[in-house]
Amino acid sequence: MFWGKFAVILSAIFFYMATYYIKIADSLAIPVFVFAFFRFFLGYIFTSLWNFYAGKEEYQDLTWIRMRAVWNLIAVVFFFAGVAYGSILNANVLNMTYPIFVAFFAAFLVREKISGRDFLSLFFILSGTALFLGHSTLSMEWGDIFSILSAVTAGISLVALKEARKRNSSRAVLHYQFLIGTLVTGIIAVWLYWKNPFAWNYLSVYFLLASGFFGVAGQYLLTVGYRYVGATQGSILSNSRIWIALLAGWLIFQEDIGWEKWVGGAAIFLANLIAAVDENKKA
């Protein structure tokens, strides 16, 4: 369906835009926890209004929802830290290595079998990441380390989401996820502001709101879009964020992008496609 495909592609653009506003706010020295707080808080307001108009949905099983909330929170903070302390290009592409971690954590957490395609996907992920980072592979910056950690923790988070969705609605999971994220990041953000205040003006508020809005909107569009597209097709479309990041890095941020980054990004894209095809067959 056209609107489903359009929603998934738009979600990839919105996810990139959420990181774009974090990066251009570098000079304001806003802690990543404050950006994370605005993302979770806006998401909590959105899902609360959704519950108000559509009727609140009860939680059927909180075990996996709690696990989803905790690991999603950690993954978001790592991802934002990757953007803040490194390259926005590297953060977005390295974060997109998460599908292979989903497969391997699913094997440990819910006893899913690891297939030959998973190992093939792992090969392309490792090769693509090594190529993408190039000569810096053995001396990675903190931004790259945080970005890879965001992919690892997102893998655990998505396994938990898959299990949570078996007995709970998407809305219930999202609402709880945003609630926990708001409480934890809110406490830390207030403490950080008290210890080291940053400039609180219309520009900082604009960047925080813009990043939060695009993050929440991207999450919603991805959820809606996946109702109308298959796993393989959805993976191809959502992984367009790799190409968006490469093109934006080249055209907007004037980054020096050699053939290694293009080929490395393509290998990661292919790895995610292989993982999605395998997931489709398992389903």
N, C-alpha and C positions, 0 to 999 in steps of 0.2 A: 504494500500500500504506500502511495506517494507520501502521505503525511507522516507515516511512521518513519520512513527513511529520512525525510526532511528533519524530523524531531531529533533523530540520533546524530545526524551531521551537525545540526545547530547546537546540540549539547556539547559536542567536541569543541566547537568554536567558543562556547560560553565557558567551558572549563579552562580553556587557554586564556580567555579574557580575565578570569578570576586571578590567574597568576600574573598577568600583564600589569594589573594595578598594584600588586604587591611589589613588583620589580621597579616600577617608575616612582614608587613611594620611598625608595631607598634613602634618599636625602633627609627624610623626616624621621628616620630611626624609630619606626614603629615596630615593637616586638611582634614576632609571628603569632604569639598567643592572642594578641589583640585582634589580628586578622581572623584567626580561627574562631574567636568568640563571636565576631560579627557574623561569620558564616553560619555558625550553629544557632545563634540567637534569631537571625532572620528566618532560618529554617524552622525553628520552634514556633515563631509567630505564624508562619505560613501553614504549618500542619495543625496548629491550634485552631486557626480560622477554618481550615478544611474540616476538622472534626466538628466545629460549631455548626456549620451549614449542612454537612452530610451525616452527622451523628457520630459520636465517639465509638470507636471499635475497641472491644475488650482484648486484653492480651491473653492468648491461649497457653503460651509457654514462654516464660521469661528467661530460661536458661541461655538459649542461643541468642536471644535479643540482647541480653546484657553483654554477651561476648562480642556480638556485632558492634554494639555501642562503644565498648572500650577500645577495641582494635581499630575501628574506624576513626576514633578520636586520635589515637597514636599515629595512624597513617596520614591523616590530614596535617597534623603538626609537623611530622617529618617532611612531608611534601612541601609545605610552606617554607620550612627551614631550608630545604634544597633550593627553592627559588631565591630566598633572601640571601643565602650565603654562597650562591654559585650562579650559574648561567640559567636563565629561564628556558633556553633551548634544552640544555642537558637535563634539567629537572623534569620537563614534560616528557622527553623521550625515554629517559631511564625509568620514570614512573610507569611507563607503558609496558615494562617487562613483567608486570604483576601476574598475567594469566598463567605463566608456568609455575609460579609459587602457589596458585590456587590448586593446581593439579597435585602437587607434591604434599601440600598441607592436608588436602582432602584424603590422601592415602593414610596419613597418620591420625587424623582427627575423626574421620567417619568411615575409615576402612575401604575407601574406593580404590579400585585397582589402577596401577600406573601402567599405561599402555606404551607400546613402541613409539607411537606418535608423540607421546609426552617427552620421551627421551630425544626424539628428533627435534621437537620444539625447543627443548633445553639446549641442544647443540647450537641452534640458530640464535637463541637468546644470548648465550655466552659469546659466540663468535661476533654477533652484532654489537654487543656491549663493548667488547675488546676493540673492535674496529672503530666504533663511535668515539671512544675515549682516546684512542690512538696512543701516542707516546706517554700520555698522562695516566695510563692504566695502573702503573705500579706506584704512582704518587698522586693519588686522587685528592682533590680538594674536599673540604668539609661539605660543600654543597652537593657534590656527586655522591658522597657517602650517605648523606641524609636522603637523597633522592632514591637510591637503591634500597635503603631501609624502608622508605615509604612504600615501595613495591612489595617488599617482603611482608610487611605488616598488613598491607591491603589484601595480600593473598589469604591471610588468616581471616581477615574481616569478611571477605567475600564467601569463604566456606561457611562462616557463621551465618551470613545473610541467607545463603541457599538453604541451610537447615531451618533457620527462623521462619522463612517463608512457607514452609511445609504446613505450619499450624497457625500462622499469623498473616494478616494482610500487609501489603507494602506500606500503607498509611500508618498502621500501628508501629511497625518497625522503624519507620522514618521519624515518627513523633518521639519515640523513646530515645532514639539515637541523638536527635537534636537536643532533647532535654538534658541528657547526661553531658553532652558536649558543651552546652551552654553553662551548666553549673561548674564543671571542672575548669574550663578555659576562662570563665568569668572570674573565679576566685584568683587564678594565677595572674590574669591580666591586671586586676586591681592591685595585687601585691607588686607586680613589676612597675606599674605606673607610680605607686607610692614610693618605691625604691629609686626609680629613675624616670621622672616625668618627661614625656615628649610633648612637642608642640601640639596643642589641641585647638585646631582652627578649622575653618570651612574646608580647606584643602585636605587635611588629614581625614576629616569625617567623610568627605566625598570619596576618597580612595577606599576607605574601610567599607562604606556602604556599597560602592560599585563592585568591589571584590566579593563581598558577601552575597550580593544579588546574583551575580553571574554564577557563583558556585551553587547556590540553591536552585536557580533556574536550570542550570545544566543537569543537576541531579534529577529534577522533575521531568525534564524533556527526555532524558535517557530512560527513565522508568516508563513513561508513556510510550516512547518509540519502540521499546522492546516488546510491547504487546502485539505489535503489527509486523515485526520482522523476525526471521529465524535467527538462531544463534550465530551461524556462520556469517550471514548478511549483516547482522548487528555488529559483529566483531570487525568486519571490514570497514563499516561506516564509522564506528566509534574510534577505531585506530587511525582515522584520518587526522587525529590530533598530532600524530607524529609528523605528517607532512605540513600541517598548519604551523607547528613549532619550527620546522626547518625553514619554511618560506618566510615566516615572520622574523626569525633570527637573521636571515640573509637580507631581507628587504627593509625591515624596520630597525633592528638593533645593529645592523651593519657588522654582524659577526663573521669571522673568517671561517667559512664552511668549506672544507675540502671534500674530496671524493670519499674519504673514509667515513665522514659523518653521514653522507647520503646513502652509501652502501650499508653502513651499520644500521641506520634507521630502517632501510628496506629489509634487512635481515630480521630485525625485531618485529616489523610488520608481518613478515612471512611466518615467523614463529607463532605469533598470536593467531594468524589465520589457521595454521595447522592445529593449534590447540582448540580453536572454535569448531573446526570440522570434526575433531575427535569427540568433543563434548556433545555435538549434535548426534553422532552415531551412538554414543553411550546412552543418550536420552531415548 
